[in-house]
Amino acid sequence: MNRKKFYISGLVGGVASFFGGYLIYGILFADVLAKNVGSATGVSRTPEQMVWWSLILGSVFMSLTLSYIFNKWSKVNKLFDGASDGAFISFLIAAGYDFTIYGNSNLYTLNGTLIDIAAATLMGTITGAVVGWMNGRLEK
């Protein structure tokens, strides 16, 4: 595996993931997710309470996960291949995580869980597209 390509595409994808997350979770799905919280209270942070370094690290680690898979096993180096593989991988990760959380907590309703899976899949599509595109650029 080309480590340089792994790190660069992972970091560039992390930027896309961070801003995509803001667009998806902070704007597009914010209201619908807020209406589908479970009975747990005080869980969500207000924008003023966000821990930005943690959000940035989460975005980078998710992107590095896709970059690792794309570079180590699947050799994804095109935007559309990255988008489709990123969507599928993110869907599986989000569904596994969200259904587990739904099964043992009151963070979201079932509707909220399904919406979060859709949002995470969309975020993975964007991130995967950028990682795949960047991999292709770094091969030239």
Backbone as JSON Lines, residues from 0, in Angstrom:
{"i":0,"aa":"M","n":[0.85,-1.19,0.0],"ca":[0.0,0.0,0.0],"c":[0.89,1.24,0.0]}
{"i":1,"aa":"N","n":[0.51,2.19,-0.81],"ca":[1.2,3.47,-0.88],"c":[0.76,4.33,0.31]}
{"i":2,"aa":"R","n":[1.63,4.46,1.31],"ca":[1.28,5.18,2.53],"c":[1.01,6.67,2.28]}
{"i":3,"aa":"K","n":[1.78,7.25,1.37],"ca":[1.59,8.66,1.06],"c":[0.17,8.89,0.52]}
{"i":4,"aa":"K","n":[-0.25,8.05,-0.41],"ca":[-1.58,8.17,-0.98],"c":[-2.64,7.94,0.09]}
{"i":5,"aa":"F","n":[-2.41,6.96,0.95],"ca":[-3.34,6.66,2.05],"c":[-3.54,7.88,2.93]}
{"i":6,"aa":"Y","n":[-2.44,8.5,3.37],"ca":[-2.56,9.64,4.28],"c":[-3.12,10.87,3.6]}
{"i":7,"aa":"I","n":[-2.64,11.18,2.4],"ca":[-3.12,12.39,1.73],"c":[-4.59,12.28,1.38]}
{"i":8,"aa":"S","n":[-5.0,11.17,0.76],"ca":[-6.42,11.03,0.41],"c":[-7.28,10.95,1.67]}
{"i":9,"aa":"G","n":[-6.75,10.34,2.72],"ca":[-7.48,10.28,3.98],"c":[-7.67,11.64,4.63]}
{"i":10,"aa":"L","n":[-6.64,12.47,4.58],"ca":[-6.75,13.81,5.17],"c":[-7.63,14.73,4.33]}
{"i":11,"aa":"V","n":[-7.5,14.66,3.02],"ca":[-8.37,15.48,2.15],"c":[-9.82,15.02,2.31]}
{"i":12,"aa":"G","n":[-10.01,13.71,2.37],"ca":[-11.35,13.19,2.62],"c":[-11.88,13.61,3.97]}
{"i":13,"aa":"G","n":[-11.0,13.74,4.96],"ca":[-11.4,14.2,6.29],"c":[-11.96,15.61,6.26]}
{"i":14,"aa":"V","n":[-11.37,16.47,5.44],"ca":[-11.89,17.83,5.28],"c":[-13.3,17.77,4.68]}
{"i":15,"aa":"A","n":[-13.45,16.94,3.63],"ca":[-14.77,16.78,3.01],"c":[-15.77,16.2,4.0]}
{"i":16,"aa":"S","n":[-15.34,15.25,4.8],"ca":[-16.2,14.63,5.81],"c":[-16.66,15.66,6.84]}
{"i":17,"aa":"F","n":[-15.75,16.48,7.3],"ca":[-16.07,17.48,8.3],"c":[-17.12,18.47,7.78]}
{"i":18,"aa":"F","n":[-16.86,19.04,6.6],"ca":[-17.8,20.01,6.05],"c":[-19.08,19.34,5.57]}
{"i":19,"aa":"G","n":[-18.97,18.11,5.06],"ca":[-20.17,17.36,4.7],"c":[-21.02,17.06,5.92]}
{"i":20,"aa":"G","n":[-20.36,16.74,7.03],"ca":[-21.08,16.5,8.28],"c":[-21.83,17.73,8.75]}
{"i":21,"aa":"Y","n":[-21.2,18.89,8.62],"ca":[-21.87,20.13,8.99],"c":[-23.09,20.35,8.11]}
{"i":22,"aa":"L","n":[-22.92,20.15,6.81],"ca":[-24.03,20.33,5.88],"c":[-25.16,19.34,6.15]}
{"i":23,"aa":"I","n":[-24.8,18.07,6.32],"ca":[-25.8,17.02,6.48],"c":[-26.45,17.05,7.86]}
{"i":24,"aa":"Y","n":[-25.62,17.02,8.91],"ca":[-26.16,16.97,10.27],"c":[-26.54,18.34,10.83]}
{"i":25,"aa":"G","n":[-25.78,19.35,10.45],"ca":[-26.02,20.69,11.0],"c":[-27.1,21.48,10.29]}
{"i":26,"aa":"I","n":[-27.36,21.13,9.01],"ca":[-28.34,21.9,8.24],"c":[-29.47,21.01,7.71]}
{"i":27,"aa":"L","n":[-29.13,20.05,6.85],"ca":[-30.16,19.27,6.15],"c":[-31.02,18.41,7.09]}
{"i":28,"aa":"F","n":[-30.38,17.68,8.0],"ca":[-31.1,16.74,8.85],"c":[-31.28,17.24,10.29]}
{"i":29,"aa":"A","n":[-30.86,18.44,10.59],"ca":[-30.88,18.92,11.97],"c":[-32.28,18.91,12.57]}
{"i":30,"aa":"D","n":[-33.24,19.46,11.88],"ca":[-34.6,19.55,12.43],"c":[-35.26,18.19,12.57]}
{"i":31,"aa":"V","n":[-35.12,17.35,11.55],"ca":[-35.78,16.05,11.6],"c":[-35.14,15.15,12.66]}
{"i":32,"aa":"L","n":[-33.84,15.24,12.84],"ca":[-33.2,14.46,13.9],"c":[-33.6,14.98,15.28]}
{"i":33,"aa":"A","n":[-33.72,16.31,15.41],"ca":[-34.14,16.88,16.7],"c":[-35.54,16.44,17.07]}
{"i":34,"aa":"K","n":[-36.39,16.2,16.08],"ca":[-37.77,15.76,16.34],"c":[-37.86,14.27,16.62]}
{"i":35,"aa":"N","n":[-36.77,13.54,16.4],"ca":[-36.79,12.09,16.56],"c":[-35.82,11.6,17.63]}
{"i":36,"aa":"V","n":[-35.57,12.44,18.62],"ca":[-34.74,11.99,19.73],"c":[-35.57,11.08,20.63]}
{"i":37,"aa":"G","n":[-34.87,10.22,21.32],"ca":[-35.54,9.33,22.26],"c":[-35.82,10.04,23.56]}
{"i":38,"aa":"S","n":[-36.05,9.28,24.6],"ca":[-36.4,9.86,25.89],"c":[-35.19,10.32,26.7]}
{"i":39,"aa":"A","n":[-33.98,10.01,26.24],"ca":[-32.78,10.49,26.93],"c":[-32.71,12.01,26.81]}
{"i":40,"aa":"T","n":[-32.36,12.69,27.9],"ca":[-32.3,14.15,27.87],"c":[-30.89,14.63,28.09]}
{"i":41,"aa":"G","n":[-30.61,15.82,27.6],"ca":[-29.3,16.43,27.79],"c":[-28.18,15.76,27.02]}
{"i":42,"aa":"V","n":[-28.5,15.0,26.01],"ca":[-27.5,14.24,25.27],"c":[-26.82,15.09,24.19]}
{"i":43,"aa":"S","n":[-27.62,15.79,23.4],"ca":[-27.07,16.58,22.3],"c":[-26.47,17.88,22.81]}
{"i":44,"aa":"R","n":[-25.38,18.25,22.19],"ca":[-24.74,19.53,22.53],"c":[-25.31,20.63,21.65]}
{"i":45,"aa":"T","n":[-25.37,21.83,22.19],"ca":[-25.73,22.99,21.39],"c":[-24.5,23.36,20.55]}
{"i":46,"aa":"P","n":[-24.69,24.17,19.51],"ca":[-23.52,24.57,18.71],"c":[-22.41,25.21,19.55]}
{"i":47,"aa":"E","n":[-22.79,25.92,20.58],"ca":[-21.78,26.56,21.44],"c":[-21.01,25.54,22.28]}
{"i":48,"aa":"Q","n":[-21.6,24.39,22.53],"ca":[-20.97,23.36,23.35],"c":[-20.18,22.33,22.55]}
{"i":49,"aa":"M","n":[-20.22,22.41,21.23],"ca":[-19.54,21.41,20.39],"c":[-18.05,21.34,20.72]}
{"i":50,"aa":"V","n":[-17.52,20.15,20.7],"ca":[-16.09,19.93,20.91],"c":[-15.49,19.76,19.52]}
{"i":51,"aa":"W","n":[-15.02,20.87,18.96],"ca":[-14.63,20.91,17.55],"c":[-13.45,20.0,17.23]}
{"i":52,"aa":"W","n":[-12.48,19.92,18.14],"ca":[-11.33,19.06,17.85],"c":[-11.77,17.6,17.73]}
{"i":53,"aa":"S","n":[-12.76,17.22,18.51],"ca":[-13.26,15.86,18.48],"c":[-14.02,15.59,17.18]}
{"i":54,"aa":"L","n":[-14.8,16.54,16.73],"ca":[-15.5,16.41,15.45],"c":[-14.51,16.29,14.29]}
{"i":55,"aa":"I","n":[-13.45,17.08,14.34],"ca":[-12.43,17.04,13.29],"c":[-11.73,15.68,13.3]}
{"i":56,"aa":"L","n":[-11.34,15.2,14.48],"ca":[-10.69,13.88,14.57],"c":[-11.61,12.77,14.09]}
{"i":57,"aa":"G","n":[-12.88,12.82,14.46],"ca":[-13.83,11.82,14.0],"c":[-13.93,11.8,12.48]}
{"i":58,"aa":"S","n":[-13.98,12.97,11.88],"ca":[-14.04,13.07,10.42],"c":[-12.79,12.49,9.77]}
{"i":59,"aa":"V","n":[-11.64,12.8,10.33],"ca":[-10.37,12.3,9.77],"c":[-10.29,10.79,9.92]}
{"i":60,"aa":"F","n":[-10.65,10.26,11.07],"ca":[-10.57,8.8,11.27],"c":[-11.54,8.04,10.37]}
{"i":61,"aa":"M","n":[-12.75,8.57,10.18],"ca":[-13.68,7.91,9.26],"c":[-13.13,7.93,7.83]}
{"i":62,"aa":"S","n":[-12.56,9.05,7.45],"ca":[-12.0,9.16,6.11],"c":[-10.78,8.26,5.95]}
{"i":63,"aa":"L","n":[-9.94,8.19,6.97],"ca":[-8.78,7.29,6.91],"c":[-9.22,5.83,6.82]}
{"i":64,"aa":"T","n":[-10.35,5.5,7.43],"ca":[-10.89,4.15,7.31],"c":[-11.21,3.83,5.85]}
{"i":65,"aa":"L","n":[-11.93,4.75,5.19],"ca":[-12.24,4.54,3.78],"c":[-10.97,4.53,2.93]}
{"i":66,"aa":"S","n":[-10.04,5.43,3.23],"ca":[-8.8,5.47,2.47],"c":[-8.01,4.17,2.62]}
{"i":67,"aa":"Y","n":[-7.99,3.62,3.8],"ca":[-7.29,2.35,4.03],"c":[-7.92,1.23,3.2]}
{"i":68,"aa":"I","n":[-9.23,1.13,3.27],"ca":[-9.94,0.09,2.51],"c":[-9.71,0.29,1.01]}
{"i":69,"aa":"F","n":[-9.84,1.53,0.56],"ca":[-9.7,1.82,-0.88],"c":[-8.28,1.55,-1.37]}
{"i":70,"aa":"N","n":[-7.29,1.85,-0.55],"ca":[-5.9,1.69,-0.98],"c":[-5.34,0.3,-0.74]}
{"i":71,"aa":"K","n":[-5.78,-0.34,0.3],"ca":[-5.22,-1.65,0.67],"c":[-5.9,-2.8,-0.07]}
{"i":72,"aa":"W","n":[-7.22,-2.75,-0.19],"ca":[-7.94,-3.91,-0.69],"c":[-8.64,-3.68,-2.03]}
{"i":73,"aa":"S","n":[-9.29,-2.55,-2.2],"ca":[-10.15,-2.42,-3.38],"c":[-9.57,-1.56,-4.49]}
{"i":74,"aa":"K","n":[-8.51,-0.84,-4.24],"ca":[-7.83,-0.01,-5.25],"c":[-8.78,0.99,-5.91]}
{"i":75,"aa":"V","n":[-9.61,1.63,-5.13],"ca":[-10.54,2.63,-5.64],"c":[-9.77,3.9,-5.96]}
{"i":76,"aa":"N","n":[-9.87,4.36,-7.21],"ca":[-9.17,5.58,-7.6],"c":[-10.01,6.44,-8.56]}
{"i":77,"aa":"K","n":[-11.33,6.33,-8.43],"ca":[-12.23,7.15,-9.23],"c":[-13.33,7.71,-8.33]}
{"i":78,"aa":"L","n":[-13.81,8.88,-8.69],"ca":[-14.82,9.56,-7.89],"c":[-16.08,8.71,-7.71]}
{"i":79,"aa":"F","n":[-16.63,8.18,-8.79],"ca":[-17.89,7.44,-8.68],"c":[-17.71,6.09,-7.98]}
{"i":80,"aa":"D","n":[-16.58,5.44,-8.19],"ca":[-16.3,4.2,-7.46],"c":[-16.17,4.49,-5.96]}
{"i":81,"aa":"G","n":[-15.5,5.59,-5.64],"ca":[-15.36,5.98,-4.24],"c":[-16.7,6.32,-3.62]}
{"i":82,"aa":"A","n":[-17.56,6.99,-4.39],"ca":[-18.89,7.35,-3.87],"c":[-19.71,6.11,-3.58]}
{"i":83,"aa":"S","n":[-19.72,5.16,-4.51],"ca":[-20.56,3.97,-4.29],"c":[-19.99,3.08,-3.2]}
{"i":84,"aa":"D","n":[-18.68,2.88,-3.19],"ca":[-18.08,2.06,-2.13],"c":[-18.17,2.77,-0.78]}
{"i":85,"aa":"G","n":[-17.96,4.08,-0.78],"ca":[-18.08,4.84,0.47],"c":[-19.49,4.78,1.02]}
{"i":86,"aa":"A","n":[-20.49,4.84,0.15],"ca":[-21.88,4.73,0.59],"c":[-22.15,3.36,1.21]}
{"i":87,"aa":"F","n":[-21.71,2.32,0.53],"ca":[-21.98,0.96,1.01],"c":[-21.28,0.69,2.35]}
{"i":88,"aa":"I","n":[-20.0,1.03,2.43],"ca":[-19.24,0.8,3.66],"c":[-19.82,1.63,4.8]}
{"i":89,"aa":"S","n":[-20.13,2.88,4.54],"ca":[-20.69,3.76,5.58],"c":[-22.07,3.28,6.02]}
{"i":90,"aa":"F","n":[-22.87,2.8,5.07],"ca":[-24.17,2.25,5.43],"c":[-24.02,1.08,6.4]}
{"i":91,"aa":"L","n":[-23.1,0.16,6.09],"ca":[-22.9,-1.0,6.95],"c":[-22.42,-0.59,8.34]}
{"i":92,"aa":"I","n":[-21.46,0.33,8.4],"ca":[-20.93,0.79,9.69],"c":[-22.03,1.51,10.48]}
{"i":93,"aa":"A","n":[-22.73,2.43,9.82],"ca":[-23.77,3.2,10.51],"c":[-24.92,2.31,10.97]}
{"i":94,"aa":"A","n":[-25.34,1.38,10.13],"ca":[-26.44,0.49,10.5],"c":[-26.03,-0.37,11.7]}
{"i":95,"aa":"G","n":[-24.82,-0.89,11.68],"ca":[-24.35,-1.69,12.8],"c":[-24.29,-0.89,14.08]}
{"i":96,"aa":"Y","n":[-23.73,0.3,14.0],"ca":[-23.6,1.15,15.17],"c":[-24.97,1.66,15.64]}
{"i":97,"aa":"D","n":[-25.77,2.2,14.72],"ca":[-27.04,2.81,15.11],"c":[-28.05,1.8,15.65]}
{"i":98,"aa":"F","n":[-28.13,0.62,15.04],"ca":[-29.08,-0.36,15.56],"c":[-28.64,-0.89,16.93]}
{"i":99,"aa":"T","n":[-27.33,-0.97,17.15],"ca":[-26.84,-1.36,18.47],"c":[-27.2,-0.29,19.51]}
{"i":100,"aa":"I","n":[-26.96,0.96,19.17],"ca":[-27.3,2.06,20.08],"c":[-28.81,2.1,20.32]}
{"i":101,"aa":"Y","n":[-29.59,1.91,19.27],"ca":[-31.06,1.91,19.42],"c":[-31.49,0.77,20.35]}
{"i":102,"aa":"G","n":[-30.84,-0.37,20.23],"ca":[-31.21,-1.52,21.04],"c":[-30.9,-1.38,22.51]}
{"i":103,"aa":"N","n":[-29.92,-0.52,22.86],"ca":[-29.56,-0.44,24.28],"c":[-29.61,0.97,24.86]}
{"i":104,"aa":"S","n":[-30.26,1.91,24.15],"ca":[-30.35,3.26,24.71],"c":[-31.62,3.96,24.23]}
{"i":105,"aa":"N","n":[-31.81,5.15,24.72],"ca":[-32.95,5.98,24.33],"c":[-32.49,7.26,23.63]}
{"i":106,"aa":"L","n":[-31.41,7.16,22.84],"ca":[-30.9,8.36,22.18],"c":[-31.8,8.81,21.03]}
{"i":107,"aa":"Y","n":[-32.27,7.87,20.23],"ca":[-33.14,8.17,19.1],"c":[-34.33,7.23,19.09]}
{"i":108,"aa":"T","n":[-35.39,7.67,18.44],"ca":[-36.5,6.78,18.13],"c":[-36.04,5.88,16.97]}
{"i":109,"aa":"L","n":[-36.83,4.91,16.62],"ca":[-36.5,4.07,15.47],"c":[-36.42,4.92,14.22]}
{"i":110,"aa":"N","n":[-37.34,5.86,14.09],"ca":[-37.31,6.78,12.95],"c":[-36.0,7.57,12.93]}
{"i":111,"aa":"G","n":[-35.59,8.09,14.06],"ca":[-34.34,8.82,14.16],"c":[-33.14,7.96,13.81]}
{"i":112,"aa":"T","n":[-33.19,6.7,14.22],"ca":[-32.13,5.75,13.9],"c":[-32.02,5.57,12.4]}
{"i":113,"aa":"L","n":[-33.14,5.37,11.74],"ca":[-33.14,5.19,10.28],"c":[-32.68,6.45,9.56]}
{"i":114,"aa":"I","n":[-33.08,7.6,10.07],"ca":[-32.65,8.87,9.47],"c":[-31.15,9.05,9.65]}
{"i":115,"aa":"D","n":[-30.62,8.7,10.82],"ca":[-29.18,8.81,11.04],"c":[-28.41,7.88,10.12]}
{"i":116,"aa":"I","n":[-28.92,6.69,9.88],"ca":[-28.26,5.77,8.94],"c":[-28.23,6.39,7.55]}
{"i":117,"aa":"A","n":[-29.33,7.0,7.13],"ca":[-29.37,7.66,5.82],"c":[-28.38,8.82,5.77]}
{"i":118,"aa":"A","n":[-28.32,9.61,6.83],"ca":[-27.4,10.75,6.87],"c":[-25.95,10.29,6.83]}
{"i":119,"aa":"A","n":[-25.63,9.26,7.61],"ca":[-24.26,8.73,7.63],"c":[-23.88,8.13,6.28]}
{"i":120,"aa":"T","n":[-24.84,7.51,5.62],"ca":[-24.58,6.95,4.29],"c":[-24.3,8.07,3.29]}
{"i":121,"aa":"L","n":[-25.05,9.15,3.36],"ca":[-24.81,10.3,2.5],"c":[-23.43,10.9,2.78]}
{"i":122,"aa":"M","n":[-23.08,11.0,4.04],"ca":[-21.77,11.53,4.41],"c":[-20.66,10.61,3.88]}
{"i":123,"aa":"G","n":[-20.86,9.31,3.98],"ca":[-19.88,8.35,3.46],"c":[-19.77,8.41,1.95]}
{"i":124,"aa":"T","n":[-20.87,8.72,1.28],"ca":[-20.85,8.87,-0.17],"c":[-19.96,10.04,-0.57]}
{"i":125,"aa":"I","n":[-20.13,11.17,0.11],"ca":[-19.33,12.35,-0.18],"c":[-17.86,12.09,0.14]}
{"i":126,"aa":"T","n":[-17.6,11.56,1.31],"ca":[-16.23,11.29,1.74],"c":[-15.56,10.28,0.82]}
{"i":127,"aa":"G","n":[-16.26,9.2,0.5],"ca":[-15.71,8.18,-0.39],"c":[-15.4,8.73,-1.77]}
{"i":128,"aa":"A","n":[-16.29,9.6,-2.27],"ca":[-16.06,10.21,-3.58],"c":[-14.77,11.02,-3.57]}
{"i":129,"aa":"V","n":[-14.56,11.8,-2.53],"ca":[-13.35,12.63,-2.44],"c":[-12.1,11.76,-2.29]}
{"i":130,"aa":"V","n":[-12.18,10.73,-1.46],"ca":[-11.02,9.84,-1.27],"c":[-10.7,9.12,-2.58]}
{"i":131,"aa":"G","n":[-11.72,8.59,-3.27],"ca":[-11.48,7.91,-4.53],"c":[-10.91,8.85,-5.58]}
{"i":132,"aa":"W","n":[-11.46,10.05,-5.66],"ca":[-10.98,11.05,-6.61],"c":[-9.52,11.41,-6.3]}
{"i":133,"aa":"M","n":[-9.23,11.61,-5.02],"ca":[-7.88,11.99,-4.63],"c":[-6.89,10.86,-4.92]}
{"i":134,"aa":"N","n":[-7.3,9.61,-4.69],"ca":[-6.44,8.48,-5.02],"c":[-6.07,8.5,-6.5]}
{"i":135,"aa":"G","n":[-7.05,8.76,-7.36],"ca":[-6.78,8.84,-8.79],"c":[-5.84,9.98,-9.14]}
{"i":136,"aa":"R","n":[-6.0,11.11,-8.5],"ca":[-5.11,12.27,-8.74],"c":[-3.68,11.96,-8.31]}
{"i":137,"aa":"L","n":[-3.54,11.21,-7.24],"ca":[-2.2,10.92,-6.73],"c":[-1.48,9.83,-7.52]}
{"i":138,"aa":"E","n":[-2.2,9.12,-8.36],"ca":[-1.57,8.1,-9.22],"c":[-0.88,8.71,-10.42]}
{"i":139,"aa":"K","n":[-1.27,9.92,-10.78],"ca":[-0.72,10.57,-11.98],"c":[0.62,11.19,-11.72]}
